[in-house]
Amino acid sequence: MITKFNALDVVTMSEVGERIKLRDSEAVKKWCVTNDVTVHKISNRDYVYRIDLEYTIGKPFVSDLKKKHPEQWKFLLKEILCNDALYYLFLANLGEARNDKALTAVKPANEKEKELYKKLIA
């Protein structure tokens, strides 16, 4: 199970191999290149950013989720993922707007609206 992680955590090729069930480091590196997971060199060792890896592994799942639940897939994905950064990366790469924050403040114009507003936030 994937837990919360820092969006900029890096993982080694052997850790990537464990995650994708490959043992050969060259095969792991080839998988990364083929799947657009950028491999970085740090102190003569190869690493990838965890968020890139998790995004790539999760793409087929998210695609299926969109097909199976076209109206609720964002809500479901948000509930399934335990990392907001990964959730927002999926939204950005799929061209979806971030709708979790209001763009404008809503202010009641009259007493009737003020009462309705109080009921809604109660």
C-alpha positions as a printed Julia matrix, in Angstrom:
122×3 Matrix{Float64}:
   0.0    0.0     0.0
   1.25   3.46   -0.91
   1.26   5.87    1.97
   1.73   9.6     1.99
   5.09  10.62    0.62
   7.0   13.77   -0.11
   6.4   14.67   -3.76
  10.15  15.06   -4.28
  11.26  11.77   -2.68
  13.62   9.79   -4.88
  13.84   6.02   -5.16
  16.69   3.84   -6.39
  16.51   1.54   -9.38
  16.37  -1.48   -7.06
  13.35   0.04   -5.27
  11.71   0.71   -8.63
  12.43  -2.89   -9.59
  10.71  -4.16   -6.45
   7.69  -1.96   -7.19
   7.32  -3.11  -10.81
   8.44  -6.71  -10.17
  11.67  -6.66  -12.21
  15.06  -7.75  -10.9
  17.52  -6.75  -13.61
  18.63  -3.13  -13.16
  19.0   -2.61  -16.91
  15.46  -3.92  -17.47
  14.21  -1.53  -14.78
  16.01   1.4   -16.41
  14.63   0.41  -19.82
  11.11   0.22  -18.35
  11.54   3.72  -16.93
  12.69   5.15  -20.26
   9.92   3.37  -22.17
   7.28   4.67  -19.75
   8.57   8.27  -19.6
   9.84   8.06  -16.04
  12.9   10.29  -16.09
  16.01   8.68  -14.63
  18.31  11.09  -12.76
  21.91  10.57  -11.69
  22.81  11.55   -8.17
  26.32  10.67   -6.99
  26.82   8.18   -9.83
  23.61   6.3    -8.95
  20.36   6.27  -10.87
  17.18   7.49   -9.19
  13.66   8.49  -10.15
  11.19  10.72   -8.38
   8.62   8.63   -6.51
   5.75  10.77   -7.77
   6.75  10.07  -11.4
   6.86   6.35  -10.69
   3.53   6.25   -8.87
   1.89   8.37  -11.57
   3.1    6.03  -14.32
   2.02   2.91  -12.45
  -1.38   4.44  -11.71
  -2.23   5.7   -15.22
  -4.03   2.52  -16.38
  -6.06   2.4   -13.18
  -7.15   6.03  -13.52
  -8.05   5.49  -17.16
 -10.26   2.53  -16.19
 -11.77   4.54  -13.33
 -12.74   7.32  -15.76
 -14.39   4.79  -18.09
 -16.27   2.95  -15.35
 -17.35   6.03  -13.37
 -17.37   9.03  -15.75
 -19.33  11.26  -13.38
 -17.58  10.35  -10.11
 -14.03   9.37  -11.05
 -12.42  12.49   -9.55
 -14.16  12.0    -6.22
 -13.29   8.28   -6.21
  -9.66   8.94   -7.14
  -9.33  11.53   -4.38
 -10.67   8.99   -1.88
  -8.43   6.17   -3.16
  -5.15   8.08   -3.29
  -3.51   9.01   -0.04
  -1.37  11.68   -1.61
  -2.81  15.01   -2.74
   0.22  15.84   -4.88
  -0.3   12.65   -6.91
  -4.03  13.38   -7.24
  -3.37  16.88   -8.57
  -0.7   15.55  -10.94
  -3.29  13.19  -12.43
  -5.75  16.07  -12.83
  -3.15  18.33  -14.44
  -1.92  15.68  -16.87
  -5.49  14.8   -17.85
  -6.33  18.46  -18.49
  -8.81  18.62  -15.64
  -9.4   21.73  -13.58
  -8.71  21.73   -9.89
 -12.12  22.28   -8.39
 -11.35  21.88   -4.72
 -11.13  25.58   -3.96
 -13.66  28.34   -4.55
 -12.53  31.02   -6.94
 -14.75  33.72   -5.46
 -16.31  34.34   -2.09
 -20.08  34.04   -1.97
 -21.81  36.78   -0.01
 -25.54  36.72    0.68
 -27.33  39.7    -0.87
 -30.45  39.75    1.3
 -31.93  38.28    4.47
 -33.42  35.26    2.7
 -30.01  34.36    1.27
 -28.36  34.91    4.66
 -30.78  32.42    6.26
 -30.17  29.9     3.49
 -26.41  30.34    3.86
 -26.63  29.72    7.63
 -28.62  26.53    7.02
 -26.12  25.3     4.45
 -23.06  25.77    6.63
 -24.72  24.39    9.8
